[in-house]
Amino acid sequence: MASQAASGSEVGNRALIAVAGVIMQVALGAVYAWSVFSDPLAQEYGGASATAVNSTFSITIFTLGFAAFVGGLWMGNSGPRVVALTAGVLYGLGIFLAGFAGSSLALLYLTYGLIAGAGIGLGYIVPVATLIKWFPDKRGFITGIAVAGFGGGAFVTALIARGLVASVGPFTTFTILGIVYLVMVVGAAFFMRNPPEGWTPEGWEPDTSESEGTSGVDYDLGGATRTWQWYALWALLFLNVSAGISIITVASPMAVELSGVTATVAAGLVSIISVGNALGRFFWAWLSDAIGRKWVFLVMFLLQAVLFALLPFVGAAYIVLAIVSFVIISCYGGGFGTMPAFNADYFGPANVGKIYGLMLTAWSFGGVLGPILISRIIDTTGSYTLAFYIIAAIMVGSAVVAFIVRPPAQESPAEAPGASGARA
């Protein structure tokens, strides 16, 4: 184990790394402000359908999930800094080049969707996996802080982007923001590094006793995917994403339809749920340190089941709709805040970049299914009611998965599948 004499300076360094990680996530999380660009882009493309324009966002989300897996593998070989630097270049370049996509929607798909999406995915996994290693004593808390930045990025960006779009149009706004994102992510990337081998915070000792919530073993990627628990956690993330992102996708038109407010007032709902997304990532992750990860997911799913079922009845009152939507999206963010620590509890922190990186493909598929599900039901029935009831039922089923999941059976390092050894 590394000498604890170095712990004092390392503690200071880990705080600086945490700040850099949050800055990186704020820049990457700007993707959730997509709805600010949706209508202006449709007008720029000669009245293109909302589905055609919003496919850009779906491509971005789908791409980032798989890119996160690549980033997790790459980090295992090259460390976090080079991955983060590449992420910053791809993300900034993708958004910058989207500013030149005025003549072609396909070019927007390529730049904002594929190139920027790849940058977001590579960058997203870096602070999550790195900070778990620096803060083994506060896993839920630190991952919640890190990904809260991602959720809050949309709130910050929405405030800035609205003014820019109104004054210079969406494409020039992309050009400006691309440069800003490049500077933010690349700057933060220089602070990203792993702790020394065997390092632990001063005065902290890992809990090696058997625990209901941990396996006590470091698994490699192959070993983790040979357990049913990995697929159960993938399902939890997938189901939570599918529910929450359905609200994110239709937030503004939903407010107009259910509450009868103006489009301007409805646009405010995007900012409100962005705050819920950010705060939920921190709150639910912090709570998971106290009551356990599975119980947090159980509570979030049951809460969402109730709220989705109530939405058709409370939606007419805009304030109530905003509150209910805020709580639902806090649960959406809470899934991202809690799941990295959930992975580290079950499969150990050593390979969390690879294991959780692959699990983020659930984000890709949920990010496609959620919008398609709610859009198709609304198009078919002309009403949000059936869509909300179906999602509520899905949340009840999801709660069952959360209830039955448990850590992989604690075994000796030699017996555990793909395990690299029990943690010291």
Contacts in CASP RR format, 6 or more apart in sequence:
PFRMAT RR
TARGET T0000
AUTHOR 0000-0000-0000
METHOD contacts of the structure
MODEL  1
MASQAASGSEVGNRALIAVAGVIMQVALGAVYAWSVFSDPLAQEYGGASA
TAVNSTFSITIFTLGFAAFVGGLWMGNSGPRVVALTAGVLYGLGIFLAGF
AGSSLALLYLTYGLIAGAGIGLGYIVPVATLIKWFPDKRGFITGIAVAGF
GGGAFVTALIARGLVASVGPFTTFTILGIVYLVMVVGAAFFMRNPPEGWT
PEGWEPDTSESEGTSGVDYDLGGATRTWQWYALWALLFLNVSAGISIITV
ASPMAVELSGVTATVAAGLVSIISVGNALGRFFWAWLSDAIGRKWVFLVM
FLLQAVLFALLPFVGAAYIVLAIVSFVIISCYGGGFGTMPAFNADYFGPA
NVGKIYGLMLTAWSFGGVLGPILISRIIDTTGSYTLAFYIIAAIMVGSAV
VAFIVRPPAQESPAEAPGASGARA
1 198 0 8 1.000
1 199 0 8 1.000
1 200 0 8 1.000
1 424 0 8 1.000
2 196 0 8 1.000
2 197 0 8 1.000
2 198 0 8 1.000
2 199 0 8 1.000
4 200 0 8 1.000
4 202 0 8 1.000
4 203 0 8 1.000
6 196 0 8 1.000
6 199 0 8 1.000
7 199 0 8 1.000
7 200 0 8 1.000
7 201 0 8 1.000
7 202 0 8 1.000
7 203 0 8 1.000
8 202 0 8 1.000
10 195 0 8 1.000
10 196 0 8 1.000
10 199 0 8 1.000
10 201 0 8 1.000
11 201 0 8 1.000
11 202 0 8 1.000
14 131 0 8 1.000
14 134 0 8 1.000
14 135 0 8 1.000
14 195 0 8 1.000
14 201 0 8 1.000
16 191 0 8 1.000
17 130 0 8 1.000
17 131 0 8 1.000
17 134 0 8 1.000
17 191 0 8 1.000
17 192 0 8 1.000
17 193 0 8 1.000
18 131 0 8 1.000
18 134 0 8 1.000
18 135 0 8 1.000
18 142 0 8 1.000
18 145 0 8 1.000
18 146 0 8 1.000
20 127 0 8 1.000
20 187 0 8 1.000
20 188 0 8 1.000
20 189 0 8 1.000
20 190 0 8 1.000
20 191 0 8 1.000
20 192 0 8 1.000
21 126 0 8 1.000
21 127 0 8 1.000
21 130 0 8 1.000
21 131 0 8 1.000
21 146 0 8 1.000
21 188 0 8 1.000
21 191 0 8 1.000
21 192 0 8 1.000
22 127 0 8 1.000
22 145 0 8 1.000
22 146 0 8 1.000
22 148 0 8 1.000
22 149 0 8 1.000
23 184 0 8 1.000
23 188 0 8 1.000
24 84 0 8 1.000
24 123 0 8 1.000
24 126 0 8 1.000
24 127 0 8 1.000
24 184 0 8 1.000
24 185 0 8 1.000
24 188 0 8 1.000
24 189 0 8 1.000
24 192 0 8 1.000
25 124 0 8 1.000
25 127 0 8 1.000
25 146 0 8 1.000
25 147 0 8 1.000
25 148 0 8 1.000
25 149 0 8 1.000
25 150 0 8 1.000
25 151 0 8 1.000
25 153 0 8 1.000
26 149 0 8 1.000
26 150 0 8 1.000
26 152 0 8 1.000
26 153 0 8 1.000
26 156 0 8 1.000
26 184 0 8 1.000
27 91 0 8 1.000
27 153 0 8 1.000
27 180 0 8 1.000
27 181 0 8 1.000
27 184 0 8 1.000
27 185 0 8 1.000
27 188 0 8 1.000
28 87 0 8 1.000
28 91 0 8 1.000
28 119 0 8 1.000
28 120 0 8 1.000
28 121 0 8 1.000
28 123 0 8 1.000
28 124 0 8 1.000
28 150 0 8 1.000
28 153 0 8 1.000
28 181 0 8 1.000
28 185 0 8 1.000
29 120 0 8 1.000
29 149 0 8 1.000
29 150 0 8 1.000
29 151 0 8 1.000
29 152 0 8 1.000
29 153 0 8 1.000
29 154 0 8 1.000
29 157 0 8 1.000
30 153 0 8 1.000
30 154 0 8 1.000
30 156 0 8 1.000
30 157 0 8 1.000
30 161 0 8 1.000
30 177 0 8 1.000
30 181 0 8 1.000
31 57 0 8 1.000
31 60 0 8 1.000
31 61 0 8 1.000
31 64 0 8 1.000
31 116 0 8 1.000
31 117 0 8 1.000
31 120 0 8 1.000
31 154 0 8 1.000
32 150 0 8 1.000
32 151 0 8 1.000
32 152 0 8 1.000
32 153 0 8 1.000
32 154 0 8 1.000
32 248 0 8 1.000
32 274 0 8 1.000
32 277 0 8 1.000
33 153 0 8 1.000
33 154 0 8 1.000
33 155 0 8 1.000
33 157 0 8 1.000
33 158 0 8 1.000
33 161 0 8 1.000
33 270 0 8 1.000
33 274 0 8 1.000
34 54 0 8 1.000
34 56 0 8 1.000
34 57 0 8 1.000
34 60 0 8 1.000
35 248 0 8 1.000
35 251 0 8 1.000
35 252 0 8 1.000
35 267 0 8 1.000
35 270 0 8 1.000
36 157 0 8 1.000
36 158 0 8 1.000
36 161 0 8 1.000
36 162 0 8 1.000
36 165 0 8 1.000
36 267 0 8 1.000
36 270 0 8 1.000
37 161 0 8 1.000
37 165 0 8 1.000
37 170 0 8 1.000
37 173 0 8 1.000
38 50 0 8 1.000
38 53 0 8 1.000
38 54 0 8 1.000
40 165 0 8 1.000
40 169 0 8 1.000
40 170 0 8 1.000
41 48 0 8 1.000
41 53 0 8 1.000
41 56 0 8 1.000
41 108 0 8 1.000
41 170 0 8 1.000
42 48 0 8 1.000
42 49 0 8 1.000
42 50 0 8 1.000
42 52 0 8 1.000
42 53 0 8 1.000
44 102 0 8 1.000
44 169 0 8 1.000
44 170 0 8 1.000
44 171 0 8 1.000
45 52 0 8 1.000
45 53 0 8 1.000
45 102 0 8 1.000
45 105 0 8 1.000
48 105 0 8 1.000
51 375 0 8 1.000
52 105 0 8 1.000
53 105 0 8 1.000
54 249 0 8 1.000
54 371 0 8 1.000
55 109 0 8 1.000
56 105 0 8 1.000
56 108 0 8 1.000
56 109 0 8 1.000
56 112 0 8 1.000
56 113 0 8 1.000
57 113 0 8 1.000
58 367 0 8 1.000
58 368 0 8 1.000
58 371 0 8 1.000
59 109 0 8 1.000
59 113 0 8 1.000
59 114 0 8 1.000
59 117 0 8 1.000
60 112 0 8 1.000
60 113 0 8 1.000
60 116 0 8 1.000
60 117 0 8 1.000
60 120 0 8 1.000
61 117 0 8 1.000
61 245 0 8 1.000
61 363 0 8 1.000
61 364 0 8 1.000
61 367 0 8 1.000
61 368 0 8 1.000
62 364 0 8 1.000
62 365 0 8 1.000
62 367 0 8 1.000
62 368 0 8 1.000
63 113 0 8 1.000
63 114 0 8 1.000
63 117 0 8 1.000
63 118 0 8 1.000
63 120 0 8 1.000
63 121 0 8 1.000
63 364 0 8 1.000
64 117 0 8 1.000
64 118 0 8 1.000
64 119 0 8 1.000
64 120 0 8 1.000
64 121 0 8 1.000
64 124 0 8 1.000
64 360 0 8 1.000
64 363 0 8 1.000
64 364 0 8 1.000
65 121 0 8 1.000
65 357 0 8 1.000
65 360 0 8 1.000
65 361 0 8 1.000
65 363 0 8 1.000
65 364 0 8 1.000
66 361 0 8 1.000
66 364 0 8 1.000
67 117 0 8 1.000
67 118 0 8 1.000
67 119 0 8 1.000
67 120 0 8 1.000
67 121 0 8 1.000
67 122 0 8 1.000
68 121 0 8 1.000
68 122 0 8 1.000
68 123 0 8 1.000
68 124 0 8 1.000
68 125 0 8 1.000
68 357 0 8 1.000
68 360 0 8 1.000
68 361 0 8 1.000
68 363 0 8 1.000
69 354 0 8 1.000
69 357 0 8 1.000
69 358 0 8 1.000
69 360 0 8 1.000
69 361 0 8 1.000
70 122 0 8 1.000
71 83 0 8 1.000
71 121 0 8 1.000
71 122 0 8 1.000
71 123 0 8 1.000
71 125 0 8 1.000
71 126 0 8 1.000
71 353 0 8 1.000
71 357 0 8 1.000
72 83 0 8 1.000
72 125 0 8 1.000
72 129 0 8 1.000
72 353 0 8 1.000
72 354 0 8 1.000
72 356 0 8 1.000
72 357 0 8 1.000
73 221 0 8 1.000
73 354 0 8 1.000
74 82 0 8 1.000
74 83 0 8 1.000
74 122 0 8 1.000
75 83 0 8 1.000
75 125 0 8 1.000
75 126 0 8 1.000
75 129 0 8 1.000
75 130 0 8 1.000
75 353 0 8 1.000
75 354 0 8 1.000
76 351 0 8 1.000
76 353 0 8 1.000
76 354 0 8 1.000
79 193 0 8 1.000
79 194 0 8 1.000
80 126 0 8 1.000
80 129 0 8 1.000
80 130 0 8 1.000
80 192 0 8 1.000
80 193 0 8 1.000
80 194 0 8 1.000
81 189 0 8 1.000
81 190 0 8 1.000
81 192 0 8 1.000
81 193 0 8 1.000
83 122 0 8 1.000
83 123 0 8 1.000
83 125 0 8 1.000
83 126 0 8 1.000
84 122 0 8 1.000
84 123 0 8 1.000
84 126 0 8 1.000
84 127 0 8 1.000
84 185 0 8 1.000
84 188 0 8 1.000
84 189 0 8 1.000
84 192 0 8 1.000
85 186 0 8 1.000
85 189 0 8 1.000
85 190 0 8 1.000
86 119 0 8 1.000
86 122 0 8 1.000
87 119 0 8 1.000
87 120 0 8 1.000
87 121 0 8 1.000
87 122 0 8 1.000
87 123 0 8 1.000
87 126 0 8 1.000
87 185 0 8 1.000
87 189 0 8 1.000
88 119 0 8 1.000
88 122 0 8 1.000
88 123 0 8 1.000
88 181 0 8 1.000
88 182 0 8 1.000
88 185 0 8 1.000
88 186 0 8 1.000
88 189 0 8 1.000
89 182 0 8 1.000
89 186 0 8 1.000
90 115 0 8 1.000
90 116 0 8 1.000
90 117 0 8 1.000
90 118 0 8 1.000
90 119 0 8 1.000
90 122 0 8 1.000
91 116 0 8 1.000
91 117 0 8 1.000
91 119 0 8 1.000
91 120 0 8 1.000
91 123 0 8 1.000
91 178 0 8 1.000
91 181 0 8 1.000
91 182 0 8 1.000
91 185 0 8 1.000
92 116 0 8 1.000
92 119 0 8 1.000
92 178 0 8 1.000
92 179 0 8 1.000
92 181 0 8 1.000
92 182 0 8 1.000
92 185 0 8 1.000
93 115 0 8 1.000
93 116 0 8 1.000
93 178 0 8 1.000
93 182 0 8 1.000
94 111 0 8 1.000
94 112 0 8 1.000
94 115 0 8 1.000
94 116 0 8 1.000
94 178 0 8 1.000
95 111 0 8 1.000
95 112 0 8 1.000
95 116 0 8 1.000
95 174 0 8 1.000
95 177 0 8 1.000
95 178 0 8 1.000
95 181 0 8 1.000
96 174 0 8 1.000
96 175 0 8 1.000
96 178 0 8 1.000
96 179 0 8 1.000
96 182 0 8 1.000
97 107 0 8 1.000
97 111 0 8 1.000
97 115 0 8 1.000
98 107 0 8 1.000
98 108 0 8 1.000
98 111 0 8 1.000
98 112 0 8 1.000
98 116 0 8 1.000
98 171 0 8 1.000
98 174 0 8 1.000
99 111 0 8 1.000
99 170 0 8 1.000
99 171 0 8 1.000
99 172 0 8 1.000
99 174 0 8 1.000
99 175 0 8 1.000
100 107 0 8 1.000
100 111 0 8 1.000
100 171 0 8 1.000
100 175 0 8 1.000
101 107 0 8 1.000
101 108 0 8 1.000
101 110 0 8 1.000
101 111 0 8 1.000
101 112 0 8 1.000
101 171 0 8 1.000
101 174 0 8 1.000
102 108 0 8 1.000
102 171 0 8 1.000
112 174 0 8 1.000
121 360 0 8 1.000
123 185 0 8 1.000
124 150 0 8 1.000
124 360 0 8 1.000
125 353 0 8 1.000
125 356 0 8 1.000
125 357 0 8 1.000
125 360 0 8 1.000
126 189 0 8 1.000
126 192 0 8 1.000
127 146 0 8 1.000
127 192 0 8 1.000
128 143 0 8 1.000
128 146 0 8 1.000
128 147 0 8 1.000
128 340 0 8 1.000
128 352 0 8 1.000
128 353 0 8 1.000
128 356 0 8 1.000
129 340 0 8 1.000
129 352 0 8 1.000
129 353 0 8 1.000
129 356 0 8 1.000
129 357 0 8 1.000
130 192 0 8 1.000
130 193 0 8 1.000
130 194 0 8 1.000
131 142 0 8 1.000
131 143 0 8 1.000
131 146 0 8 1.000
132 139 0 8 1.000
132 142 0 8 1.000
132 143 0 8 1.000
132 340 0 8 1.000
132 341 0 8 1.000
132 344 0 8 1.000
132 349 0 8 1.000
132 352 0 8 1.000
133 194 0 8 1.000
133 195 0 8 1.000
133 349 0 8 1.000
133 352 0 8 1.000
134 142 0 8 1.000
134 195 0 8 1.000
135 141 0 8 1.000
135 142 0 8 1.000
135 201 0 8 1.000
136 200 0 8 1.000
136 201 0 8 1.000
136 204 0 8 1.000
136 206 0 8 1.000
136 349 0 8 1.000
137 201 0 8 1.000
137 204 0 8 1.000
138 289 0 8 1.000
139 289 0 8 1.000
139 340 0 8 1.000
139 341 0 8 1.000
139 344 0 8 1.000
139 345 0 8 1.000
139 349 0 8 1.000
140 285 0 8 1.000
140 286 0 8 1.000
140 288 0 8 1.000
140 289 0 8 1.000
140 337 0 8 1.000
140 338 0 8 1.000
140 340 0 8 1.000
140 341 0 8 1.000
141 285 0 8 1.000
141 286 0 8 1.000
141 289 0 8 1.000
143 285 0 8 1.000
143 337 0 8 1.000
143 338 0 8 1.000
143 340 0 8 1.000
143 341 0 8 1.000
144 281 0 8 1.000
144 282 0 8 1.000
144 285 0 8 1.000
144 286 0 8 1.000
144 334 0 8 1.000
144 337 0 8 1.000
144 338 0 8 1.000
145 282 0 8 1.000
145 285 0 8 1.000
147 281 0 8 1.000
147 285 0 8 1.000
147 333 0 8 1.000
147 336 0 8 1.000
147 337 0 8 1.000
147 340 0 8 1.000
148 278 0 8 1.000
148 279 0 8 1.000
148 280 0 8 1.000
148 281 0 8 1.000
148 282 0 8 1.000
148 337 0 8 1.000
149 278 0 8 1.000
149 281 0 8 1.000
150 278 0 8 1.000
150 281 0 8 1.000
150 336 0 8 1.000
151 274 0 8 1.000
151 277 0 8 1.000
151 278 0 8 1.000
151 281 0 8 1.000
151 333 0 8 1.000
152 274 0 8 1.000
152 275 0 8 1.000
152 277 0 8 1.000
152 278 0 8 1.000
153 274 0 8 1.000
153 278 0 8 1.000
154 270 0 8 1.000
154 274 0 8 1.000
154 277 0 8 1.000
155 271 0 8 1.000
155 274 0 8 1.000
155 275 0 8 1.000
155 278 0 8 1.000
157 177 0 8 1.000
158 270 0 8 1.000
158 271 0 8 1.000
158 274 0 8 1.000
159 271 0 8 1.000
160 177 0 8 1.000
161 173 0 8 1.000
161 177 0 8 1.000
162 267 0 8 1.000
164 172 0 8 1.000
164 173 0 8 1.000
164 176 0 8 1.000
164 177 0 8 1.000
165 173 0 8 1.000
168 176 0 8 1.000
198 424 0 8 1.000
200 206 0 8 1.000
206 423 0 8 1.000
206 424 0 8 1.000
207 214 0 8 1.000
208 216 0 8 1.000
208 422 0 8 1.000
208 423 0 8 1.000
208 424 0 8 1.000
210 410 0 8 1.000
211 407 0 8 1.000
212 406 0 8 1.000
212 407 0 8 1.000
213 292 0 8 1.000
213 293 0 8 1.000
213 294 0 8 1.000
213 345 0 8 1.000
213 346 0 8 1.000
213 406 0 8 1.000
213 407 0 8 1.000
214 345 0 8 1.000
214 346 0 8 1.000
214 407 0 8 1.000
215 345 0 8 1.000
215 346 0 8 1.000
215 347 0 8 1.000
215 348 0 8 1.000
215 407 0 8 1.000
215 408 0 8 1.000
215 409 0 8 1.000
215 410 0 8 1.000
215 416 0 8 1.000
216 348 0 8 1.000
216 407 0 8 1.000
216 410 0 8 1.000
216 422 0 8 1.000
216 423 0 8 1.000
217 347 0 8 1.000
217 348 0 8 1.000
217 408 0 8 1.000
217 410 0 8 1.000
217 411 0 8 1.000
217 413 0 8 1.000
217 416 0 8 1.000
217 419 0 8 1.000
217 421 0 8 1.000
217 422 0 8 1.000
217 423 0 8 1.000
218 347 0 8 1.000
218 348 0 8 1.000
218 349 0 8 1.000
218 350 0 8 1.000
218 351 0 8 1.000
218 419 0 8 1.000
218 420 0 8 1.000
218 421 0 8 1.000
218 422 0 8 1.000
218 423 0 8 1.000
219 227 0 8 1.000
219 347 0 8 1.000
219 348 0 8 1.000
219 351 0 8 1.000
219 355 0 8 1.000
219 408 0 8 1.000
219 416 0 8 1.000
219 417 0 8 1.000
219 418 0 8 1.000
219 419 0 8 1.000
219 420 0 8 1.000
220 351 0 8 1.000
220 354 0 8 1.000
220 418 0 8 1.000
220 419 0 8 1.000
220 420 0 8 1.000
221 351 0 8 1.000
221 354 0 8 1.000
221 355 0 8 1.000
221 358 0 8 1.000
222 417 0 8 1.000
222 418 0 8 1.000
223 416 0 8 1.000
223 417 0 8 1.000
223 418 0 8 1.000
223 419 0 8 1.000
224 230 0 8 1.000
224 346 0 8 1.000
224 347 0 8 1.000
224 351 0 8 1.000
224 355 0 8 1.000
224 418 0 8 1.000
225 231 0 8 1.000
225 358 0 8 1.000
226 417 0 8 1.000
226 418 0 8 1.000
227 408 0 8 1.000
227 417 0 8 1.000
229 346 0 8 1.000
229 405 0 8 1.000
229 406 0 8 1.000
229 407 0 8 1.000
229 408 0 8 1.000
230 346 0 8 1.000
230 347 0 8 1.000
230 355 0 8 1.000
230 359 0 8 1.000
232 401 0 8 1.000
232 404 0 8 1.000
232 405 0 8 1.000
233 339 0 8 1.000
233 342 0 8 1.000
233 343 0 8 1.000
233 346 0 8 1.000
233 359 0 8 1.000
233 405 0 8 1.000
234 359 0 8 1.000
234 361 0 8 1.000
234 362 0 8 1.000
235 362 0 8 1.000
235 398 0 8 1.000
235 401 0 8 1.000
236 297 0 8 1.000
236 335 0 8 1.000
236 339 0 8 1.000
236 398 0 8 1.000
236 401 0 8 1.000
236 402 0 8 1.000
236 405 0 8 1.000
237 335 0 8 1.000
237 336 0 8 1.000
237 339 0 8 1.000
237 359 0 8 1.000
237 360 0 8 1.000
237 362 0 8 1.000
237 363 0 8 1.000
238 362 0 8 1.000
238 363 0 8 1.000
238 365 0 8 1.000
238 366 0 8 1.000
238 369 0 8 1.000
239 301 0 8 1.000
239 394 0 8 1.000
239 395 0 8 1.000
239 397 0 8 1.000
239 398 0 8 1.000
239 401 0 8 1.000
240 297 0 8 1.000
240 300 0 8 1.000
240 301 0 8 1.000
240 331 0 8 1.000
240 332 0 8 1.000
240 334 0 8 1.000
240 335 0 8 1.000
240 398 0 8 1.000
241 332 0 8 1.000
241 362 0 8 1.000
241 363 0 8 1.000
241 366 0 8 1.000
241 367 0 8 1.000
241 370 0 8 1.000
242 366 0 8 1.000
242 367 0 8 1.000
242 369 0 8 1.000
242 370 0 8 1.000
242 373 0 8 1.000
242 391 0 8 1.000
242 394 0 8 1.000
243 304 0 8 1.000
243 308 0 8 1.000
243 328 0 8 1.000
243 331 0 8 1.000
243 332 0 8 1.000
243 370 0 8 1.000
243 391 0 8 1.000
243 394 0 8 1.000
243 395 0 8 1.000
243 398 0 8 1.000
244 304 0 8 1.000
244 328 0 8 1.000
244 329 0 8 1.000
244 331 0 8 1.000
244 332 0 8 1.000
244 370 0 8 1.000
245 332 0 8 1.000
245 366 0 8 1.000
245 367 0 8 1.000
245 370 0 8 1.000
245 371 0 8 1.000
246 370 0 8 1.000
246 371 0 8 1.000
246 373 0 8 1.000
246 374 0 8 1.000
246 387 0 8 1.000
246 391 0 8 1.000
247 254 0 8 1.000
247 273 0 8 1.000
247 325 0 8 1.000
247 328 0 8 1.000
247 329 0 8 1.000
247 332 0 8 1.000
248 273 0 8 1.000
248 277 0 8 1.000
248 329 0 8 1.000
248 332 0 8 1.000
249 370 0 8 1.000
249 371 0 8 1.000
249 374 0 8 1.000
249 375 0 8 1.000
250 371 0 8 1.000
250 374 0 8 1.000
250 375 0 8 1.000
250 378 0 8 1.000
250 384 0 8 1.000
251 266 0 8 1.000
251 269 0 8 1.000
251 270 0 8 1.000
251 273 0 8 1.000
251 325 0 8 1.000
252 263 0 8 1.000
252 266 0 8 1.000
252 267 0 8 1.000
252 268 0 8 1.000
252 269 0 8 1.000
252 270 0 8 1.000
253 266 0 8 1.000
254 266 0 8 1.000
254 269 0 8 1.000
254 321 0 8 1.000
254 384 0 8 1.000
255 261 0 8 1.000
255 265 0 8 1.000
255 266 0 8 1.000
255 269 0 8 1.000
255 318 0 8 1.000
255 321 0 8 1.000
255 322 0 8 1.000
256 262 0 8 1.000
256 263 0 8 1.000
256 266 0 8 1.000
257 384 0 8 1.000
258 311 0 8 1.000
258 312 0 8 1.000
258 315 0 8 1.000
258 316 0 8 1.000
258 321 0 8 1.000
258 384 0 8 1.000
259 266 0 8 1.000
259 315 0 8 1.000
259 316 0 8 1.000
259 317 0 8 1.000
259 318 0 8 1.000
259 321 0 8 1.000
260 316 0 8 1.000
260 318 0 8 1.000
261 318 0 8 1.000
265 318 0 8 1.000
269 321 0 8 1.000
269 322 0 8 1.000
269 325 0 8 1.000
272 322 0 8 1.000
272 325 0 8 1.000
272 326 0 8 1.000
273 325 0 8 1.000
273 326 0 8 1.000
273 328 0 8 1.000
273 329 0 8 1.000
274 329 0 8 1.000
275 326 0 8 1.000
276 326 0 8 1.000
276 327 0 8 1.000
276 329 0 8 1.000
276 330 0 8 1.000
276 333 0 8 1.000
277 329 0 8 1.000
277 330 0 8 1.000
277 332 0 8 1.000
277 333 0 8 1.000
278 333 0 8 1.000
279 330 0 8 1.000
280 329 0 8 1.000
280 330 0 8 1.000
280 331 0 8 1.000
280 333 0 8 1.000
280 334 0 8 1.000
280 337 0 8 1.000
281 333 0 8 1.000
281 334 0 8 1.000
281 335 0 8 1.000
281 336 0 8 1.000
281 337 0 8 1.000
282 337 0 8 1.000
283 330 0 8 1.000
283 334 0 8 1.000
284 296 0 8 1.000
284 300 0 8 1.000
284 330 0 8 1.000
284 331 0 8 1.000
284 333 0 8 1.000
284 334 0 8 1.000
284 335 0 8 1.000
284 337 0 8 1.000
284 338 0 8 1.000
285 334 0 8 1.000
285 337 0 8 1.000
285 338 0 8 1.000
285 341 0 8 1.000
287 296 0 8 1.000
288 295 0 8 1.000
288 296 0 8 1.000
288 338 0 8 1.000
288 341 0 8 1.000
288 342 0 8 1.000
289 341 0 8 1.000
293 338 0 8 1.000
293 339 0 8 1.000
293 341 0 8 1.000
293 342 0 8 1.000
293 345 0 8 1.000
294 342 0 8 1.000
294 402 0 8 1.000
294 403 0 8 1.000
294 405 0 8 1.000
294 406 0 8 1.000
295 402 0 8 1.000
296 334 0 8 1.000
296 338 0 8 1.000
297 335 0 8 1.000
297 338 0 8 1.000
297 342 0 8 1.000
297 398 0 8 1.000
297 402 0 8 1.000
298 399 0 8 1.000
298 402 0 8 1.000
298 403 0 8 1.000
300 331 0 8 1.000
300 334 0 8 1.000
300 335 0 8 1.000
301 331 0 8 1.000
301 395 0 8 1.000
301 396 0 8 1.000
301 397 0 8 1.000
301 398 0 8 1.000
301 399 0 8 1.000
301 402 0 8 1.000
302 395 0 8 1.000
302 396 0 8 1.000
302 399 0 8 1.000
303 327 0 8 1.000
303 331 0 8 1.000
304 328 0 8 1.000
304 331 0 8 1.000
304 391 0 8 1.000
304 392 0 8 1.000
304 395 0 8 1.000
305 392 0 8 1.000
305 393 0 8 1.000
305 395 0 8 1.000
305 396 0 8 1.000
305 399 0 8 1.000
306 392 0 8 1.000
307 324 0 8 1.000
307 327 0 8 1.000
307 328 0 8 1.000
308 328 0 8 1.000
308 388 0 8 1.000
308 389 0 8 1.000
308 391 0 8 1.000
308 392 0 8 1.000
308 395 0 8 1.000
309 388 0 8 1.000
309 389 0 8 1.000
309 392 0 8 1.000
310 324 0 8 1.000
311 321 0 8 1.000
311 324 0 8 1.000
311 384 0 8 1.000
311 388 0 8 1.000
312 384 0 8 1.000
312 385 0 8 1.000
312 388 0 8 1.000
312 389 0 8 1.000
314 320 0 8 1.000
314 321 0 8 1.000
314 324 0 8 1.000
315 321 0 8 1.000
315 324 0 8 1.000
339 356 0 8 1.000
339 359 0 8 1.000
340 352 0 8 1.000
340 356 0 8 1.000
343 352 0 8 1.000
343 355 0 8 1.000
343 356 0 8 1.000
343 359 0 8 1.000
344 352 0 8 1.000
345 407 0 8 1.000
346 407 0 8 1.000
346 408 0 8 1.000
347 355 0 8 1.000
347 408 0 8 1.000
348 423 0 8 1.000
349 423 0 8 1.000
350 420 0 8 1.000
350 423 0 8 1.000
351 420 0 8 1.000
373 387 0 8 1.000
373 390 0 8 1.000
373 391 0 8 1.000
374 384 0 8 1.000
374 387 0 8 1.000
374 391 0 8 1.000
377 386 0 8 1.000
377 387 0 8 1.000
377 390 0 8 1.000
378 384 0 8 1.000
378 387 0 8 1.000
381 387 0 8 1.000
408 416 0 8 1.000
411 419 0 8 1.000
412 422 0 8 1.000
413 419 0 8 1.000
413 420 0 8 1.000
413 421 0 8 1.000
413 422 0 8 1.000
END
